[in-house]
Amino acid sequence: MKLAFSTLGVPGLPLTDVLRLATAHGYHGVELRAHPEEPVHPGLSSAERADAAAEFKASGVEVLGLAGYARVAAPGDDEPVLTEIRALLDLARDLGAPFVRVFPGGAPGQSPEEADATAARRLGTAAEYAADLGVRVLLETHDSHRTAADAMRILGLVGHRQVGALWDVMHTWLGGEQPAESFAALSPHLGYVQVKDIASADDTTPLPLGAGVLPLADCVEVLSRHGWDGWLCWEYEKRWYADATPLPDLLTPGRQHLARLLNESA
């Protein structure tokens, strides 16, 4: 498996410095938080996109994906959501990123059936655009659809190869699923896996990998046992927790922890 980290852990850091961290600490790729606060986002010009792509190529680090914030199940008109997804897909194409992340984003008071149908309709439309660009849209296990079973209600309705799943191991665990259950549901659609660690279900402050309660060893074991050979991406949510230890200090120990888990599962 290949290892990456998300720029959510180093908010606002210039791309040159992000890539320097990746190479210095032995990571194969980077997940880019595609938000206007960050150096890479859909508002970049063609020249800026070309420069960013060239930086990645020169560094030897891969662009794993773009972490967008489109909420595909949210109530309202389809077109603003689709416009947001198309902009992410265009940027992914320009950077050579294989994946774009979207959230479910169902709202309180919305029935599960309505949320599922809304998300599936929008993802089905986006899939055709994504196919032309060679990019996959990944629905993250998150918010209104935090378990794999929840996400599969949507993905089962879509049924398109350009739409898949992003497994956030924290959310499926918080939703009461065991890693084996989550993988069994998501495996036909799995794009990549976000790993992290937290103190408890009530305290989601990011911790160094292996220092918390999330079943990372079980996740890696089930992935290895089934021969899954994709990406593990460390999403360290420093952006939301100002007092958390700075990620650069943790990158090498984090990579070493994941490497140990992979070796133990081999």
Residue pairs with C-beta under 8 A, 6 or more apart in sequence:
1 220
1 223
1 224
1 228
1 229
1 230
1 231
1 232
1 262
2 28
2 29
2 62
2 230
2 231
2 232
3 26
3 27
3 28
3 29
3 231
3 232
3 233
3 234
3 255
3 258
3 259
4 22
4 27
4 28
4 29
4 30
4 31
4 62
4 64
4 192
4 231
4 232
4 233
4 234
5 21
5 22
5 27
5 30
5 31
5 233
5 234
5 235
5 236
5 247
5 251
5 254
6 30
6 31
6 32
6 33
6 67
6 194
6 233
6 234
6 235
6 236
7 13
7 18
7 30
7 31
7 32
7 33
7 38
8 31
8 33
8 67
8 235
8 236
8 237
8 238
8 239
9 206
9 234
9 235
9 236
9 237
9 238
9 239
9 247
10 17
10 18
10 21
10 238
10 247
10 248
11 33
11 37
11 38
11 238
11 239
12 37
12 38
12 39
13 21
13 39
14 39
15 39
15 40
15 52
15 55
16 55
18 30
19 30
19 55
19 56
19 59
19 61
20 59
21 27
21 248
21 251
22 28
22 29
22 30
22 59
22 61
23 59
23 60
23 61
24 251
25 248
25 251
25 252
25 255
26 252
26 255
27 61
27 251
27 255
28 61
28 62
28 231
29 61
29 62
29 63
29 64
29 231
29 233
30 61
30 62
30 63
30 64
31 64
31 65
31 66
31 67
31 101
31 233
31 235
32 38
32 40
32 63
32 65
32 66
32 67
32 95
32 97
33 67
33 239
34 40
34 41
34 42
34 66
34 67
34 68
34 69
34 88
34 91
34 100
35 41
35 69
36 43
39 52
40 52
40 66
40 91
40 95
41 91
42 87
42 88
42 90
42 91
44 52
44 91
46 94
49 91
49 94
49 95
50 94
52 95
53 63
53 94
53 95
53 96
56 62
56 63
56 95
56 96
63 92
63 95
63 96
63 97
64 97
64 98
64 99
64 192
64 231
64 233
65 92
65 97
65 98
65 99
65 100
65 101
65 138
65 191
65 192
65 233
66 88
66 91
66 92
66 95
66 97
66 99
66 100
66 101
67 101
68 84
68 85
68 88
68 100
68 101
68 102
69 84
69 102
69 103
70 81
70 84
70 85
70 88
70 102
70 103
70 105
71 81
71 102
71 103
71 104
71 105
72 81
72 85
72 102
72 103
72 104
72 105
72 118
72 119
72 122
72 123
72 139
72 154
73 104
73 105
73 106
73 107
73 110
73 115
73 116
73 118
73 119
73 144
73 145
73 154
74 81
74 105
74 106
74 107
74 118
75 107
75 110
75 118
78 118
78 121
78 122
78 125
81 122
82 122
82 125
82 126
85 100
85 102
85 122
85 126
85 129
85 137
86 126
86 129
88 100
88 102
89 100
89 126
89 129
89 130
89 133
89 135
89 137
90 133
91 97
92 98
92 99
92 100
92 133
92 135
93 133
93 134
93 135
97 135
98 134
98 135
98 136
98 191
99 135
99 136
99 137
99 138
99 164
99 166
99 191
99 192
100 130
100 135
100 136
100 137
100 138
101 138
101 140
101 166
102 123
102 137
102 138
102 139
102 140
103 139
103 140
103 142
103 143
104 115
104 119
104 139
104 140
104 142
104 143
104 144
104 145
104 150
104 151
104 154
105 143
105 144
106 112
106 115
106 119
106 143
106 144
106 145
107 115
107 144
110 144
112 153
115 144
115 145
116 153
116 154
116 157
117 157
119 139
119 145
119 154
120 154
120 157
120 158
123 137
123 139
123 154
123 158
123 160
123 163
124 157
124 158
124 160
124 163
126 137
126 163
127 137
127 158
127 160
127 162
127 163
128 162
130 136
130 137
130 162
130 163
131 160
131 161
131 162
135 162
136 161
136 162
136 163
136 164
136 191
137 162
137 163
137 164
138 163
138 164
138 165
138 166
138 191
138 192
139 145
139 151
139 154
139 155
139 163
139 164
139 165
139 166
140 151
140 165
140 166
140 168
140 171
140 194
141 147
141 148
141 150
141 151
141 165
141 166
141 167
141 168
141 171
141 172
141 175
141 182
141 186
142 168
142 171
143 171
144 150
145 151
145 153
145 154
146 168
146 171
146 172
146 174
146 175
147 171
147 172
147 175
147 176
147 177
147 182
148 165
148 167
148 172
148 177
148 181
148 182
148 183
148 184
148 185
148 186
149 177
149 181
149 185
150 175
151 165
151 185
151 186
152 165
152 185
152 186
152 189
155 163
155 164
155 165
155 189
163 189
164 189
164 190
164 191
165 186
165 189
165 190
165 191
166 191
166 192
166 193
166 194
167 182
167 183
167 186
167 190
167 192
167 193
167 194
168 194
168 196
168 235
169 179
169 182
169 193
169 194
169 195
169 196
169 214
169 215
169 216
169 219
170 194
170 196
170 198
170 204
170 214
172 179
172 182
173 179
173 214
173 215
174 201
178 215
178 218
179 215
179 218
179 219
179 221
179 222
180 218
180 222
183 190
183 219
183 222
183 223
183 226
183 228
187 226
187 228
190 228
190 230
191 230
192 230
192 231
192 232
192 233
193 219
193 223
193 230
193 231
193 232
193 233
194 233
194 234
194 235
195 209
195 214
195 216
195 219
195 232
195 233
195 234
195 235
195 258
196 206
196 209
196 214
196 234
196 235
196 236
196 237
197 206
197 207
197 208
197 209
197 210
197 211
197 212
197 213
197 214
197 216
198 204
198 205
198 206
198 207
198 212
198 213
198 214
199 205
199 207
199 212
199 213
200 212
200 213
201 213
204 237
205 241
205 243
205 244
206 236
206 237
206 238
206 241
206 244
208 245
208 250
208 253
208 254
208 257
209 216
209 234
209 250
209 253
209 254
209 257
209 258
210 216
210 257
216 257
216 258
216 261
217 261
217 264
217 265
220 232
220 258
220 261
220 262
220 264
220 265
221 261
221 264
221 265
223 230
223 265
224 262
224 265
224 266
225 265
232 258
234 254
234 258
236 244
236 247
236 250
236 254
237 244
238 244
238 246
238 247
